[in-house]
Amino acid sequence: MVVPEQVKYEEQLSDPNEPIRLNRFLANSGVCSRREADMFIQAGIVKVNGEVVTTLGTKITRQDEVLFRDQPVHIESKIYILLNKPKNCMTTVDDPQKRRTVMDLVKNACPERIYPIGRLDRNTTGVLLLTNDGNLASKLTHPSFKKKKIYHVWLDKEVAVEDMEKLADGLVLDDGEIHADAISYASEEDHKQVGIEIHSGRNRIVRRMFEALGYHVTKLDRVYFAGLTKKNLGRGKWRYLNEQEVNMLRMGAFE
């Protein structure tokens, strides 16, 4: 596979004197996750301006010198990759059972440490964003931001109109109420196929909604997420987001 040239995005410049939590700085630099950063800090592996720091919640500025295992740490360039996730692929950075993950599909994309935003089940396919932009990741996954997702759903039997109305009106599942923001047949000829729009990011939510009404989802494909689609992107393929797409995501211009 020919790897496309990496896109350099316009940086959102921060005040170099603005305080930032040390664990966030380490995560944004690509060294580790925030949770891992806390463990490394407590273990005495991190130095700030030559002094070992072990206090969680410590804040620094970008002008401070940070060392991790005695190596200087710098904030990485931001990377944004769109993947058309195939089935039989885990949405995780690392799988203890050594199953194929989305990271295997983008391993040659960049040297920076990126990670998937949100989660698609192992056999759910479609639009998945990977990035090292922690601020954007929070905006796209936090429940309060309610980003739109559209799925193409294949069921084991024809979906009754009254059941689509129930999904639109709302169901009560084990973890609370949920409703479809929009739902319709995806094919006039095949009523086993449905298109559904939701804003929830709860675990297996689409599958559970249909299971609650006695249906079994045989295939699930996410075709839209926060303004991004898989248009012209083959299954298992990826591309860099363009500058306009990144700016729209940063501004929250998409639902």
C-alpha positions in Angstrom: 0.0 0.0 0.0 1.3 3.5 -0.9 1.1 5.7 2.2 -0.2 9.2 1.3 1.8 12.2 2.3 1.0 13.2 5.8 -1.1 16.4 6.2 0.3 19.3 8.3 -2.6 21.1 10.0 -2.6 24.7 11.1 -1.7 24.6 14.8 -4.1 26.1 17.3 -1.5 28.2 19.2 -1.8 28.3 23.0 -0.5 30.9 25.4 3.0 29.5 26.4 2.3 30.7 29.9 -1.1 29.1 30.2 -1.0 26.3 32.9 -1.6 22.8 31.7 -1.9 19.6 33.8 1.3 17.5 33.6 -0.7 14.3 32.8 -2.5 16.1 29.9 0.8 17.5 28.6 2.3 14.0 28.6 -0.8 12.6 26.8 -0.8 15.3 24.2 2.9 14.7 23.6 2.1 11.1 22.6 4.1 9.5 25.5 1.1 7.7 27.0 -2.5 8.1 28.0 -3.5 10.5 30.9 -4.2 7.5 33.2 -0.8 6.0 32.4 0.8 9.5 32.9 -0.5 9.6 36.5 1.1 6.2 37.2 4.4 7.4 35.7 4.3 10.6 37.7 3.7 8.7 40.9 6.5 6.3 40.1 9.0 9.3 39.9 9.7 8.8 36.2 8.8 12.4 35.2 11.0 15.5 35.8 10.0 19.2 35.4 12.9 21.7 35.2 15.3 19.1 36.6 13.2 18.1 39.6 11.3 14.8 40.0 7.5 15.5 40.3 5.3 12.9 42.0 2.3 15.0 42.9 -0.9 14.3 40.8 -2.6 17.4 39.5 0.7 19.3 39.0 0.4 22.1 36.5 3.2 23.3 34.2 3.5 25.7 31.3 4.8 25.0 27.8 8.0 26.9 28.7 8.9 24.4 31.4 11.3 21.6 30.5 9.7 18.2 30.9 11.7 14.9 30.9 10.3 11.4 30.7 12.8 8.7 31.5 15.4 11.5 31.2 14.3 12.2 27.6 12.8 15.6 26.6 9.1 15.7 25.9 7.4 18.0 23.4 3.7 18.4 22.3 3.2 16.5 19.1 1.7 17.8 15.8 -2.0 16.9 15.7 -3.0 14.1 13.4 -6.6 13.3 12.1 -7.3 10.0 10.3 -10.6 8.7 9.0 -10.9 4.9 8.7 -13.6 2.9 7.1 -13.5 0.1 9.7 -14.0 -3.5 8.5 -15.6 -6.2 10.4 -13.7 -8.7 12.7 -11.5 -5.8 13.9 -11.3 -4.5 17.5 -11.6 -0.7 18.2 -8.8 -0.5 20.7 -5.2 0.5 20.9 -4.1 -2.9 22.1 -5.9 -6.3 22.4 -4.6 -8.8 25.1 -5.9 -11.6 22.9 -3.8 -10.4 19.9 -6.8 -10.0 17.7 -6.7 -7.6 14.8 -7.2 -4.0 15.8 -7.9 -0.7 14.0 -4.3 0.3 14.9 -3.0 -2.5 12.7 -4.8 -0.9 9.7 -3.2 2.6 10.3 0.2 1.6 11.6 2.1 3.2 8.8 0.1 6.4 8.8 2.2 8.5 11.2 4.9 8.3 13.9 2.6 10.1 16.4 0.6 8.1 19.0 -3.0 8.2 17.8 -6.1 6.4 19.2 -9.7 5.8 18.1 -12.4 8.2 19.1 -15.4 6.3 20.5 -15.9 2.6 19.9 -17.4 0.4 17.2 -18.1 -3.2 18.1 -15.8 -5.8 16.6 -18.2 -6.6 13.8 -19.6 -3.1 13.3 -18.2 -1.4 10.2 -17.9 2.1 9.0 -16.8 5.6 9.9 -14.1 5.8 12.7 -11.9 8.8 13.5 -8.4 8.4 15.0 -6.4 11.3 16.4 -4.0 12.5 19.1 -6.1 15.6 19.7 -7.3 15.1 23.2 -9.5 18.2 23.3 -11.3 17.3 20.1 -11.7 13.7 21.4 -13.5 15.0 24.5 -15.8 17.2 22.4 -16.8 14.3 20.1 -17.3 11.7 22.8 -18.7 13.6 25.9 -22.5 13.0 26.2 -23.2 16.7 26.5 -22.0 17.4 22.9 -24.4 14.9 21.4 -22.8 14.3 18.0 -25.0 12.8 15.3 -24.4 9.2 14.1 -26.2 7.5 11.3 -26.2 3.7 10.9 -27.3 1.4 8.1 -28.9 -1.6 9.9 -29.6 -5.1 8.5 -32.1 -7.2 10.5 -33.1 -10.9 10.6 -36.7 -10.1 9.6 -38.7 -7.3 8.1 -39.1 -4.3 10.5 -42.8 -3.4 11.1 -43.8 0.3 10.7 -45.2 0.3 14.3 -41.8 -0.8 15.6 -40.1 2.0 13.8 -42.6 4.3 15.5 -41.7 2.8 18.9 -38.0 3.4 18.2 -38.8 7.0 17.3 -41.0 7.6 20.3 -38.5 6.1 22.7 -37.7 2.8 24.6 -36.6 2.3 28.1 -33.5 0.0 28.3 -31.6 -1.1 31.3 -29.5 2.1 31.2 -32.3 4.5 30.6 -34.5 5.9 27.9 -33.4 6.1 24.3 -35.0 7.1 21.0 -34.1 7.4 17.4 -33.9 10.9 16.1 -34.9 9.7 12.7 -35.6 6.2 11.2 -36.7 4.9 7.8 -36.4 2.0 5.5 -33.0 2.0 3.8 -34.5 0.1 0.8 -38.0 0.2 -0.5 -37.6 -3.4 -1.8 -36.1 -4.8 1.4 -37.7 -3.9 4.7 -35.0 -5.8 6.6 -32.8 -2.8 6.0 -33.2 0.4 8.1 -31.4 3.7 8.4 -31.3 5.1 11.9 -30.0 8.4 13.3 -29.1 8.8 16.9 -27.0 11.1 19.1 -26.2 8.6 21.9 -22.8 7.0 22.3 -23.9 4.3 24.7 -22.4 0.8 24.4 -24.0 -1.3 21.7 -27.0 1.0 21.7 -28.3 0.4 18.2 -28.2 -3.4 18.6 -29.9 -3.2 22.0 -32.6 -1.0 20.7 -33.6 -3.5 18.1 -33.1 -6.5 20.4 -35.6 -4.9 22.8 -38.2 -5.3 20.1 -37.3 -8.9 19.2 -35.0 -8.3 16.3 -31.5 -9.5 15.7 -29.0 -7.2 13.9 -27.2 -9.2 11.3 -25.0 -6.3 10.0 -24.3 -2.8 11.2 -22.5 0.0 9.3 -21.9 3.5 10.6 -22.2 5.8 7.6 -22.0 9.2 9.3 -20.3 10.6 12.4 -20.1 14.3 13.3 -20.1 15.4 9.7 -17.7 12.7 8.4 -18.7 10.0 5.9 -16.9 7.1 4.3 -17.5 8.4 0.7 -14.9 7.2 -1.7 -13.2 5.2 1.1 -13.0 1.5 0.6 -13.6 -0.9 3.5 -10.4 -1.2 5.6 -8.9 1.9 4.0 -8.0 5.3 5.6 -7.2 8.8 4.7 -6.1 12.0 6.4 -8.8 14.6 7.1 -8.4 17.8 5.1 -7.9 21.2 6.8 -11.5 22.2 6.2 -12.9 19.0 7.9 -10.6 19.5 10.9 -11.6 23.2 11.3 -15.3 22.2 11.1 -14.8 19.6 13.8 -12.8 22.0 16.0 -15.5 24.6 15.7 -18.3 22.1 16.4 -19.9 23.1 13.2 -21.3 19.5 12.7 -24.1 18.0 14.8 
